[in-house]
Amino acid sequence: MSLFSLRNVSFRYPSQTKDALHEVTCDIEEGEFVALLGADGSGKTTFAKLLNGIIPHV
């Protein structure tokens, strides 16, 4: 069973015209180590905020 699971999640900040996250699918299992790598503005912080509940799951 996944500790955290996302299926086709997209998120766009209200003032933007482009999605910060677009159709993200991810499973994180208990005990796994996960690294987020990407260029500036690629959605790493948005993804982390989603995991931490700072951005509500809708």
N, C-alpha and C positions, 0 to 999 in steps of 0.2 A: 504494500500500500504506500502511496506517495505521501510524503510529509507536506508537500506543496505541489499543486497542479494547476496549470493554466491551459486553456483551450481557446485558440483563435482570439486572443485579447488584443484590442486596439485601444489607444488612448491619445487624445489630442487636447492640448491646453487651450482654453477658451480664446486666447488672443492669437492663436496660430492657424495657419492654413494647411499645415502638414502634420501627419500623425507622429507623435514621439515614439509610440509603439504601434506596430501594424501586424495584426494577425499572429501574435506570438503564441507559440505552444511550447510548454516546458513541464517536465516532471522532475522534482527534486526528492530523492529518497532519503530516509533517515540515515545519518552517518556519512553522507556524501559531502565532498568539498566542491564548491562552485566558484568559478572566477568569471567575472564579467569583463570582457575586453572589447574595445571599440574606440573609434575616433571621437573627438569632441562633438557633442550634439547628437550622438547616435542612440541615446535613450537609456544609458546605463543607470543614471541616477533615478530616472523615472521608474525603471524596472525595480530598483532597490526600494523606492518609496512604496510601490505597489506591494512588494513582499512584506514590508513592515507595517502596512495598514495606514500609512500616511495619506495615500491616495485610496479612497474607499473602493471596495470591489462592488461593481454595479452589474 
